[in-house]
Amino acid sequence: MALTPVDGVRALRVSADHPRPNRLTSELPSHLADWQLPPDWRWGGEGVVAEYRHYQEIIDALGRSLSLVTAPDPAHYPWLAAEARYLGHRNHPSIPTTYHYWTRYKDIRRGPGYLRRWIEGETVGAHVRRTGPEDVPYMLRLLRAVGSTVAYLHDAGVAHGAVSPEHMWVAPTGRIWLLGWQWAIPRADLPTGVAPDRRWTPTAPEWAVAGSWTPTPASDQWQLAAACFAALTGEVPPSSDPPPVRLVRPDVPQSVASALDRALSENPGERHRSILSLIRTLDRSSSSRSVIVTGEIAVGKQEWQSEESRLRWAVGDDYDVLALLGKGTFGTVWRVRDLSLEREVALKMLHPNVASDESAVARFRREARLAAQLAHPAIVPIYDWDSRGDVSWYTMELAEGGSVADLITRSGPRPFAEIAPQVDAVLDALVAAHANSIIHRDLKPENILIDRYRRWRITDFGIAKVAGEDAGGASGTPAFAAPEQLLGELQGPAVDCFAVAAIVVYVMRGRPPFPGRTGPAILAQQLAGQLDLSDFEPELAEWLRCGLASDTEQRFPDAATMQAAWRRLVRAVEASAAQATQLGESHDGVPVARPRWWKRVLGR
């Protein structure tokens, strides 16, 4: 397990000469090709190639997305069994629960491998490569979540040994998971000569001196601090003489920087006594960010402190604020824990400057009321609405898979077979909304959330209108808005149909149907009929053309009509796919070519 010293700061970037860790795949690997799954189980559409491991999505008979963890090399089967056995006895919020271990049997082509929860999202390393260095609150949440997990291991007498930005996974909801568990087992269960790849694993200074990988609680602390350094800067610090945190990120508070600098000391004896000691030091340094004075919260030096502090003050008796999920024009969405029911939910809060406007609060409450009266499986349920002082919020079900926009950013365009049932569900939800005279008017990929079972669900009825109200005025997001919305004309259910068609194009192509950054530029293309659907097959293109018609007389008038047409299209796809399967069988030993486009549309 010899290691060589790592000189200089290493960027988290990857290139052709620097292989990408945790590589996403859409093909079933060869070592799983002949597996025989249980009845009503099926393979999912994604996999991850990791160090000495492969994670394959698998859908069980209950429709749950699970991760099948396997070792591609048969020589590592005992190592995999030791990992599963060890994880089966671990219980921590940031450690995925291990459900079952499949052993190999002579008459069943399955195993070895173990099942755990499938984790949506991306690694911290991938996130920083995609969006750039993060802010201090993000880093602190990362340190607390991963730090408490590693401290839990230390209490059990085991060091992790591979605390790395590539082993920290962040779900779209902000939940943080720690992986890399093939390394966090007793050394006696590891094959001879294996060690974490130092190209993306921070190398503790003592390993460079010893010339080998020798994980300890002190080296875990150094790796955790190095991962936090990387989150703040986009660079992994060198093993020797790392630069002070404030030198590379001057905006980091001195107390936080000092705590990280100490954890990155080359001498293990100069670091914090434990990771818990590091966390307590940071908690003490950040606990006095703001104070409550006569029912109002004093504004801190950082804007992020003020808004989070306001929320904590307002909901502190009922909810524990865990992470920021996203920001919009009028509010922010947070992942919180409901203290009375012991469950995690999403909380939408109006921005403080908006909450001072009584009419804005009334519209916010109306949004919650409209969504709450639509009880449908494809509409995110609303739990309650409340306010305290100048803080107004409502809570709703937490969508653990993020949004459709997150899905496309993370995994790229999706095949027809994958989205067909989801689009049908969204249209069914709109049928219910339109039947109740409610028009959403702002459907877009960001407003369709994905739950842990991969179901698409509509949210954000902030600018929805009820029939009989004045449904005029410019509305919607330009890339997914119908022409009458961009013109500020009267709007009916057909605007939602336009948005659904635009979302289908976006999901299958990776970009909206009408390119452009401004409303006028997009509107000009819509009115000129500049719609290119040449990359779609004729039947699908015809459905999209009807949905995206600029003239409402030529467009689907409502969701019910659009859904009926979608179901006819799906049945045609299924019938042609069945015919293609028959045509694909050999005739007198001569293979017959299958139709090309159905194979592509079905994702086969």
DOMIVO-213235 format. One line per field, with one value per residue (C-alpha): z, y, x; residue number from 1. Coordinates in Angstrom, 3 decimals, always signed. Layout:
<sites>
pz <- [Z ...] $
py <- [Y ...] $
px <- [X ...] $
k <- [NUM ...] $
</sites>
This chain:
<sites>
pz <- [+0.000 -0.741 -1.391 -2.773 -1.395 -3.137 -3.949 -4.494 -4.453 -6.577 -8.495 -8.341 -12.132 -14.204 -17.748 -20.186 -18.253 -14.941 -14.941 -13.592 -10.248 -9.763 -13.485 -14.385 -16.856 -18.578 -19.704 -17.596 -16.879 -18.189 -14.750 -14.214 -17.721 -16.791 -13.379 -12.762 -10.863 -8.550 -10.003 -10.686 -10.205 -13.013 -13.732 -13.371 -15.940 -14.124 -12.667 -11.094 -11.632 -8.470 -6.986 -6.988 -6.874 -9.158 -7.991 -10.193 -9.770 -9.390 -8.983 -6.554 -6.617 -4.496 -7.008 -4.799 -6.293 -4.635 -5.246 -5.965 -4.793 -6.496 -7.033 -10.738 -9.843 -8.479 -6.402 -4.329 -3.387 +0.203 +0.494 -0.658 +1.870 +4.673 +3.614 +3.590 +6.961 +8.488 +7.051 +8.174 +11.777 +11.216 +11.911 +11.170 +9.127 +6.692 +6.165 +3.632 +5.212 +3.989 +3.255 +2.038 +0.847 -2.129 -1.987 -4.937 -5.388 -7.980 -9.539 -9.320 -11.456 -8.883 -6.408 -4.682 -3.995 -1.379 -1.598 -0.088 -0.795 -4.195 -3.696 -6.113 -6.488 -7.044 -5.119 -3.539 -5.983 -8.981 -7.557 -7.135 -10.623 -12.024 -10.060 -8.554 -4.910 -2.320 +0.454 +4.167 +5.227 +2.700 +4.008 +7.617 +6.840 +5.043 +7.932 +10.535 +8.578 +7.521 +10.758 +12.899 +10.679 +10.949 +14.709 +14.916 +13.261 +15.633 +18.585 +17.102 +16.881 +13.082 +10.913 +7.501 +5.648 +2.479 +3.543 +0.195 -1.842 -4.182 -1.372 -0.041 -1.902 -1.731 -2.616 -4.403 -1.066 +0.560 +2.497 +2.770 +2.558 +3.178 +0.919 +0.163 +2.649 +0.975 +2.835 +6.239 +7.374 +9.503 +7.682 +8.032 +5.676 +2.895 +0.000 -0.025 -1.913 -2.292 -1.176 -2.083 -5.316 -4.262 -7.427 -5.733 -2.093 +0.163 +1.399 +5.073 +5.779 +8.015 +5.140 +2.953 +5.732 +6.419 +2.721 +3.210 +3.741 +7.508 +8.421 +11.953 +13.584 +13.216 +9.465 +9.069 +10.695 +8.255 +5.277 +6.467 +6.776 +3.347 +1.818 +3.390 +2.034 -1.414 -1.129 -0.384 -2.964 -5.619 -4.709 -2.423 -0.109 -0.298 +2.383 +3.400 +4.274 +3.236 +2.735 +5.458 +4.655 +4.857 +2.292 -0.371 +0.896 +2.704 +3.315 +5.689 +9.307 +11.243 +13.880 +11.230 +9.304 +12.461 +13.294 +9.794 +9.791 +13.034 +11.625 +8.618 +10.791 +9.466 +12.982 +14.097 +17.695 +16.884 +15.468 +17.461 +20.036 +17.937 +15.111 +17.672 +19.241 +15.803 +15.360 +18.838 +18.123 +14.943 +16.662 +19.361 +16.787 +14.722 +17.487 +18.010 +14.439 +15.417 +18.411 +18.873 +20.053 +20.947 +18.539 +15.645 +14.596 +14.316 +10.851 +10.793 +8.682 +6.128 +4.296 +4.517 +8.300 +8.519 +6.504 +8.111 +11.569 +10.938 +9.951 +12.927 +15.266 +13.729 +13.536 +16.279 +18.471 +15.644 +13.058 +12.938 +9.888 +8.087 +4.698 +2.047 -1.020 -3.361 -3.850 -6.002 -6.735 -3.834 -1.372 -0.323 +0.185 +3.094 +4.190 +7.795 +10.347 +11.798 +15.513 +16.504 +13.829 +13.443 +9.667 +7.147 +5.058 +2.713 +3.988 +1.646 +3.219 +1.779 +1.498 +4.387 +1.998 +0.319 +3.572 +4.628 +1.769 +2.958 -0.581 -1.198 +1.976 +0.870 -2.511 -0.747 +1.461 -1.568 -3.326 -0.422 -0.349 -4.082 -3.941 -0.777 -2.320 -5.176 -3.617 -6.379 -6.427 -8.943 -6.976 -4.030 -0.909 +1.320 +5.071 +6.728 +6.481 +9.291 +10.083 +13.001 +13.044 +9.538 +8.646 +6.570 +5.405 +4.443 +4.575 +1.983 +1.246 +0.669 -2.881 -2.354 -6.052 -6.621 -9.717 -13.353 -14.090 -11.594 -13.275 -16.731 -15.374 -13.558 -16.045 -19.419 -21.799 -20.966 -23.301 -24.189 -22.301 -19.055 -19.211 -20.772 -17.500 -15.740 -18.400 -18.182 -14.402 -14.770 -17.337 -15.019 -12.258 -14.641 -15.577 -11.875 -11.646 -14.775 -13.581 -10.485 -12.718 -11.609 -14.212 -13.052 -15.515 -14.473 -15.321 -15.943 -15.096 -11.815 -10.715 -11.309 -8.379 -8.141 -5.069 -3.920 -6.111 -9.239 -9.545 -11.036 -9.004 -9.697 -7.220 -6.963 -7.673 -6.916 -10.030 -10.596 -11.578 -10.947 -13.728 -13.407 -12.213 -14.522 -16.050 -18.045 -17.647 -18.497 -16.594 -16.602 -17.396 -21.009 -22.126 -21.201 -21.518 -24.265 -26.570 -24.894 -21.569 -22.972 -24.642 -21.446 -23.063 -21.476 -20.574 -20.311 -19.685 -23.034 -21.504 -19.260 -22.313 -24.062 -21.020 -20.830 -24.501 -23.951 -20.927 -22.968 -25.578 -22.819 -21.112 -24.302 -25.990 -23.028 -24.044 -24.501 -27.883 -28.539 -27.855 -26.468 -23.236 -23.315 -23.574 -26.763 -28.543 -27.642 -28.526 -31.972 -32.732 -31.463 -33.601 -36.657 -36.282 -35.946 -34.317 -35.303 -34.380 -37.003 -34.352 -33.197 -35.060 -36.952 -34.457 -31.475 -33.434 -34.374 -30.719 -29.800 -32.688 -31.509 -27.937 -28.981 -31.511 -31.155 -32.139 -29.279 -31.791 -33.088 -29.653 -27.220 -25.426 -22.041 -20.202 -20.726 -24.518 -24.370 -22.106 -24.409 -27.350 -25.274 -24.368 -28.027 -28.834 -26.082 -27.254 -30.793 -29.483 -27.546 -30.546 -32.868 -30.301 -30.114 -33.906 -33.974 -31.549 -33.850 -36.907 -35.092 -34.730 -37.304 -40.239 -41.553 -39.733 -41.322 -38.816 -39.786 -38.993 -36.498 -37.154 -35.936 -34.366 -31.990 -30.547 -29.859 -28.551 -26.233 -24.926 -25.987] $
py <- [+0.000 +2.344 +5.974 +8.764 +12.310 +14.663 +17.959 +21.161 +21.942 +19.551 +20.839 +18.937 +19.221 +16.067 +15.575 +12.844 +12.316 +12.474 +9.848 +10.883 +9.257 +7.830 +7.695 +7.562 +4.889 +3.967 +0.499 -2.647 -3.826 -7.175 -8.762 -8.220 -9.233 -12.764 -11.986 -13.445 -10.909 -11.894 -11.745 -8.201 -6.687 -4.800 -2.924 +0.844 +3.189 +4.386 +3.011 +4.355 +2.983 +3.576 +2.313 -1.507 -1.240 -0.805 +0.717 -0.223 +1.139 -1.621 -1.352 -3.832 -5.284 -2.366 +0.187 +1.400 +2.562 +0.589 +0.432 -2.939 -2.793 -5.316 -6.024 -6.449 -8.482 -11.977 -11.864 -9.119 -11.058 -11.703 -7.982 -7.128 -9.562 -7.973 -4.520 -5.623 -7.362 -4.258 -1.852 -4.107 -3.166 +0.581 +2.987 +6.682 +9.244 +9.765 +6.036 +4.323 +1.460 -1.998 -4.092 -7.476 -9.425 -11.751 -14.695 -16.967 -20.146 -22.843 -22.783 -18.988 -16.593 -13.832 -12.596 -11.667 -8.142 -6.139 -3.790 -0.353 +2.829 +4.442 +7.956 +10.703 +13.661 +14.156 +14.186 +17.343 +17.113 +16.949 +19.779 +22.075 +21.211 +22.094 +25.259 +26.466 +26.904 +27.006 +29.454 +29.130 +27.899 +25.035 +24.076 +24.128 +21.887 +19.520 +19.429 +18.819 +16.044 +14.162 +14.936 +13.420 +10.312 +9.825 +10.463 +7.708 +5.350 +6.397 +5.530 +2.019 +1.849 +2.179 +4.915 +5.669 +6.276 +7.770 +10.937 +12.695 +15.153 +12.186 +10.075 +12.801 +12.739 +15.621 +14.825 +17.455 +18.050 +18.983 +15.735 +14.596 +10.976 +9.500 +6.604 +4.858 +2.136 -0.418 +1.298 +1.715 -1.885 -3.598 -3.727 -7.502 -7.790 -5.749 -7.461 -7.073 -4.086 -2.008 +1.622 +4.613 +6.315 +9.342 +11.227 +12.129 +11.170 +13.781 +12.310 +12.951 +14.195 +11.216 +8.803 +10.535 +10.214 +6.556 +5.749 +3.804 +4.237 +3.975 +5.490 +6.792 +9.157 +11.924 +11.293 +11.251 +14.694 +15.976 +14.533 +16.076 +19.496 +19.010 +18.221 +21.401 +23.342 +21.911 +22.900 +26.489 +26.794 +24.099 +22.773 +19.957 +21.274 +19.791 +17.365 +19.606 +23.275 +23.881 +27.572 +29.265 +29.180 +32.967 +33.367 +31.592 +32.590 +35.952 +35.991 +33.008 +34.200 +34.119 +31.714 +29.215 +29.529 +28.990 +25.803 +24.408 +25.459 +23.559 +20.438 +20.657 +20.693 +18.457 +17.146 +14.953 +15.952 +19.604 +18.903 +18.949 +16.172 +14.639 +15.468 +16.196 +18.741 +20.356 +20.516 +22.001 +24.640 +25.671 +25.642 +27.975 +30.325 +30.535 +30.395 +34.162 +35.132 +37.167 +38.063 +38.463 +41.906 +42.706 +40.151 +41.134 +39.696 +41.909 +41.808 +40.087 +40.918 +38.249 +38.233 +34.445 +34.708 +37.098 +35.022 +31.705 +33.289 +34.750 +31.342 +29.577 +32.150 +31.778 +27.979 +26.943 +25.347 +23.203 +22.625 +22.103 +23.866 +21.468 +22.902 +25.463 +23.781 +26.732 +30.417 +32.113 +35.605 +35.654 +33.093 +30.323 +26.613 +24.772 +21.172 +21.021 +18.360 +18.374 +17.937 +16.788 +14.088 +13.260 +13.577 +15.739 +18.150 +21.076 +24.577 +27.517 +30.911 +34.370 +36.637 +39.159 +42.128 +40.496 +39.398 +43.044 +43.475 +42.394 +41.679 +39.449 +37.482 +37.097 +35.722 +33.380 +32.019 +31.689 +29.612 +27.162 +27.017 +26.292 +23.496 +22.037 +21.647 +19.562 +16.132 +14.165 +11.722 +13.915 +17.162 +17.822 +17.805 +20.885 +20.238 +23.613 +27.383 +29.688 +32.969 +34.589 +38.233 +39.109 +35.480 +33.568 +29.974 +26.771 +23.188 +20.461 +16.977 +16.746 +15.620 +13.695 +13.416 +17.176 +18.629 +17.553 +20.356 +18.789 +15.410 +16.724 +18.702 +15.625 +12.831 +14.466 +13.916 +11.042 +8.418 +8.251 +4.991 +6.556 +9.714 +8.314 +7.317 +10.475 +12.807 +10.935 +11.469 +15.200 +15.507 +13.603 +16.112 +18.964 +17.275 +17.455 +21.081 +22.177 +20.318 +22.529 +25.612 +26.072 +26.994 +26.618 +29.129 +28.468 +24.864 +24.353 +21.683 +23.437 +23.199 +19.462 +17.641 +13.989 +11.851 +8.912 +6.556 +8.593 +9.968 +13.444 +15.842 +19.403 +22.179 +26.002 +27.341 +30.843 +32.497 +30.035 +31.477 +30.315 +30.515 +33.747 +35.699 +38.051 +35.597 +38.236 +39.943 +38.638 +35.439 +32.285 +31.544 +32.614 +29.355 +27.407 +30.094 +30.225 +33.276 +34.606 +34.639 +36.581 +39.027 +39.506 +38.334 +36.288 +32.783 +29.503 +25.839 +25.718 +27.594 +24.585 +22.291 +24.451 +24.196 +20.390 +20.035 +22.377 +20.332 +17.092 +18.674 +19.882 +16.490 +14.523 +17.059 +18.744 +22.262 +24.155 +24.134 +27.862 +29.073 +32.546 +34.370 +37.003 +36.884 +39.002 +36.815 +33.638 +35.182 +36.187 +32.575 +31.288 +33.679 +33.018 +29.275 +28.628 +25.238 +22.552 +19.039 +17.203 +15.178 +13.628 +10.908 +11.916 +10.638 +12.268 +15.432 +15.788 +15.603 +18.206 +20.471 +20.460 +21.208 +24.040 +25.727 +29.508 +29.711 +28.462 +27.229 +24.709 +23.701 +21.119 +23.048 +21.366 +18.653 +15.980 +16.266 +16.357 +13.310 +11.289 +12.096 +11.209 +7.824 +7.092 +7.965 +5.683 +2.782 +3.290 +3.198 -0.004 -1.660 -0.716 -1.883 -5.267 -5.474 -4.472 -7.286 -9.800 -8.358 -8.464 -12.243 -14.179 -15.795 -18.964 -17.918 -14.437 -11.548 -8.964 -5.312 -3.564 -0.114 +2.405 +5.130 +3.018 +1.571 +5.059 +6.488 +3.544 +3.856 +0.287] $
px <- [+0.000 +2.863 +2.051 +4.173 +4.021 +1.618 +3.326 +1.389 -2.294 -4.371 -7.372 -10.635 -10.844 -10.547 -9.283 -8.380 -5.146 -7.002 -9.799 -13.165 -14.021 -17.521 -18.222 -21.928 -23.030 -26.281 -25.204 -25.423 -21.834 -20.659 -20.370 -24.137 -25.262 -26.361 -27.878 -31.334 -33.438 -36.330 -39.862 -41.147 -37.678 -35.927 -32.747 -32.773 -31.302 -28.172 -24.982 -21.801 -18.299 -16.259 -12.999 -13.179 -16.990 -19.979 -23.270 -26.233 -29.734 -32.290 -36.077 -37.631 -41.141 -42.391 -41.123 -38.268 -34.978 -32.199 -28.471 -26.894 -23.280 -21.016 -17.315 -16.450 -13.331 -14.217 -11.031 -12.663 -15.821 -14.600 -13.812 -17.348 -18.857 -16.824 -18.027 -21.681 -21.301 -19.731 -22.330 -25.180 -24.329 -24.005 -26.862 -26.342 -28.364 -25.471 -24.778 -27.080 -28.993 -27.942 -31.035 -29.844 -26.812 -27.180 -24.805 -24.023 -26.065 -25.450 -28.904 -29.579 -27.580 -27.325 -24.729 -22.652 -23.831 -25.660 -28.616 -28.837 -30.709 -30.096 -28.733 -29.671 -27.365 -23.651 -20.415 -19.054 -16.154 -18.496 -20.620 -17.611 -16.357 -19.771 -20.628 -17.348 -16.278 -19.033 -19.849 -19.133 -22.618 -22.387 -18.954 -20.136 -23.111 -20.766 -18.323 -21.010 -22.753 -19.627 -17.816 -20.570 -20.530 -16.782 -16.910 -19.544 -17.050 -14.299 -16.533 -16.746 -12.955 -12.673 -11.153 -12.673 -9.417 -10.936 -12.761 -12.766 -14.885 -15.506 -16.999 -19.305 -22.630 -25.093 -28.711 -30.831 -32.561 -29.253 -28.950 -25.337 -24.197 -20.750 -19.695 -16.405 -17.259 -15.011 -12.166 -13.855 -13.493 -10.844 -7.510 -7.410 -10.413 -8.766 -6.962 -3.215 -1.889 -5.079 -5.390 -7.577 -6.548 -4.518 -5.523 -8.802 -8.238 -6.578 -3.273 -2.571 +0.989 +1.821 +1.118 +3.676 +6.249 +5.417 +5.141 +1.920 -1.809 -2.339 -5.724 -6.274 -8.796 -6.183 -5.784 -9.578 -9.672 -7.028 -8.930 -12.206 -10.585 -8.961 -12.368 -13.793 -10.801 -11.583 -15.259 -14.216 -11.446 -11.893 -8.437 -7.251 -4.500 -0.994 +0.141 +3.024 +2.767 -0.876 -1.719 -3.798 -7.508 -7.832 -5.060 -7.119 -10.594 -10.374 -14.156 -14.004 -14.448 -11.182 -12.521 -13.632 -10.358 -8.310 -10.216 -9.615 -5.950 -5.411 -7.099 -4.724 -1.581 +1.187 +1.840 -1.105 -0.454 -1.197 -4.668 -7.899 -8.244 -11.025 -13.388 -16.108 -13.752 -13.350 -17.139 -17.650 -15.017 -16.816 -20.215 -18.926 -17.444 -20.652 -23.273 -23.382 -24.154 -27.221 -29.368 -33.116 -34.165 -37.828 -39.192 -36.925 -33.609 -30.585 -29.082 -25.674 -22.680 -23.567 -26.926 -27.179 -26.960 -29.907 -32.393 -31.473 -31.524 -34.985 -36.257 -34.662 -36.185 -39.633 -39.840 -37.423 -40.100 -41.466 -38.726 -34.980 -33.506 -31.140 -30.161 -31.023 -32.549 -32.974 -33.746 -36.331 -37.552 -39.993 -38.691 -36.346 -36.939 -35.352 -35.024 -36.247 -37.090 -40.595 -39.836 -43.320 -43.713 -39.994 -39.937 -38.107 -40.177 -39.592 -40.363 -40.978 -40.373 -41.044 -38.010 -38.031 -38.294 -41.314 -42.974 -43.421 -45.935 -49.394 -50.600 -47.557 -48.304 -51.910 -50.775 -48.352 -51.126 -53.368 -50.660 -50.615 -54.413 -54.722 -52.153 -53.663 -57.109 -55.671 -55.151 -53.445 -50.479 -48.636 -49.045 -46.732 -48.954 -49.058 -49.005 -49.609 -49.204 -48.101 -46.402 -44.644 -43.726 -42.578 -41.750 -44.327 -43.950 -45.677 -44.436 -44.816 -43.572 -39.833 -38.984 -35.778 -34.923 -34.790 -36.414 -36.613 -34.142 -31.723 -32.196 -31.265 -28.314 -27.080 -27.827 -28.508 -31.461 -33.801 -35.322 -39.002 -39.602 -38.392 -40.483 -43.674 -45.409 -44.160 -45.566 -48.865 -48.907 -48.208 -50.994 -53.329 -52.549 -53.322 -56.603 -57.518 -56.378 -58.241 -61.358 -61.174 -60.741 -57.111 -54.472 -50.863 -49.285 -45.668 -44.919 -41.201 -38.586 -37.749 -41.404 -41.710 -40.133 -39.086 -39.766 -37.661 -39.694 -38.832 -42.371 -42.777 -44.917 -46.056 -45.311 -45.303 -48.787 -47.541 -49.021 -51.864 -55.242 -58.778 -61.340 -63.295 -60.270 -58.429 -55.952 -54.114 -50.757 -47.307 -46.584 -44.508 -40.879 -40.137 -38.494 -41.658 -44.338 -46.954 -47.110 -50.252 -48.397 -45.463 -47.885 -49.886 -53.130 -55.915 -54.757 -56.632 -55.722 -53.890 -50.940 -50.265 -50.419 -47.813 -45.535 -45.848 -44.858 -41.909 -40.822 -40.948 -38.640 -36.308 -36.170 -35.519 -33.219 -31.531 -32.648 -35.940 -37.719 -37.125 -33.558 -33.056 -32.354 -35.099 -38.856 -39.032 -36.441 -38.331 -41.694 -40.424 -39.493 -42.835 -44.872 -42.687 -43.189 -39.447 -39.872 -37.368 -38.553 -36.493 -34.655 -37.951 -39.804 -42.971 -45.573 -43.894 -43.104 -46.766 -47.831 -45.203 -46.194 -49.800 -48.724 -46.403 -48.701 -48.593 -52.275 -54.447 -57.013 -54.466 -53.154 -54.503 -57.276 -56.809 -54.898 -57.573 -57.321 -53.546 -53.391 -55.647 -53.356 -50.274 -51.733 -52.472 -48.869 -47.522 -49.708 -48.399 -44.828 -45.495 -47.171 -44.312 -41.776 -43.494 -43.503 -39.843 -39.036 -40.687 -38.946 -35.658 -35.750 -33.755 -35.529 -33.895 -30.751 -30.684 -31.128 -33.734 -32.955 -35.214 -36.695 -34.121 -36.204 -38.309 -35.142 -33.848 -37.112 -37.661 -34.131 -33.241] $
k <- [1 2 3 4 5 6 7 8 9 10 11 12 13 14 15 16 17 18 19 20 21 22 23 24 25 26 27 28 29 30 31 32 33 34 35 36 37 38 39 40 41 42 43 44 45 46 47 48 49 50 51 52 53 54 55 56 57 58 59 60 61 62 63 64 65 66 67 68 69 70 71 72 73 74 75 76 77 78 79 80 81 82 83 84 85 86 87 88 89 90 91 92 93 94 95 96 97 98 99 100 101 102 103 104 105 106 107 108 109 110 111 112 113 114 115 116 117 118 119 120 121 122 123 124 125 126 127 128 129 130 131 132 133 134 135 136 137 138 139 140 141 142 143 144 145 146 147 148 149 150 151 152 153 154 155 156 157 158 159 160 161 162 163 164 165 166 167 168 169 170 171 172 173 174 175 176 177 178 179 180 181 182 183 184 185 186 187 188 189 190 191 192 193 194 195 196 197 198 199 200 201 202 203 204 205 206 207 208 209 210 211 212 213 214 215 216 217 218 219 220 221 222 223 224 225 226 227 228 229 230 231 232 233 234 235 236 237 238 239 240 241 242 243 244 245 246 247 248 249 250 251 252 253 254 255 256 257 258 259 260 261 262 263 264 265 266 267 268 269 270 271 272 273 274 275 276 277 278 279 280 281 282 283 284 285 286 287 288 289 290 291 292 293 294 295 296 297 298 299 300 301 302 303 304 305 306 307 308 309 310 311 312 313 314 315 316 317 318 319 320 321 322 323 324 325 326 327 328 329 330 331 332 333 334 335 336 337 338 339 340 341 342 343 344 345 346 347 348 349 350 351 352 353 354 355 356 357 358 359 360 361 362 363 364 365 366 367 368 369 370 371 372 373 374 375 376 377 378 379 380 381 382 383 384 385 386 387 388 389 390 391 392 393 394 395 396 397 398 399 400 401 402 403 404 405 406 407 408 409 410 411 412 413 414 415 416 417 418 419 420 421 422 423 424 425 426 427 428 429 430 431 432 433 434 435 436 437 438 439 440 441 442 443 444 445 446 447 448 449 450 451 452 453 454 455 456 457 458 459 460 461 462 463 464 465 466 467 468 469 470 471 472 473 474 475 476 477 478 479 480 481 482 483 484 485 486 487 488 489 490 491 492 493 494 495 496 497 498 499 500 501 502 503 504 505 506 507 508 509 510 511 512 513 514 515 516 517 518 519 520 521 522 523 524 525 526 527 528 529 530 531 532 533 534 535 536 537 538 539 540 541 542 543 544 545 546 547 548 549 550 551 552 553 554 555 556 557 558 559 560 561 562 563 564 565 566 567 568 569 570 571 572 573 574 575 576 577 578 579 580 581 582 583 584 585 586 587 588 589 590 591 592 593 594 595 596 597 598 599 600 601 602 603 604] $
</sites>
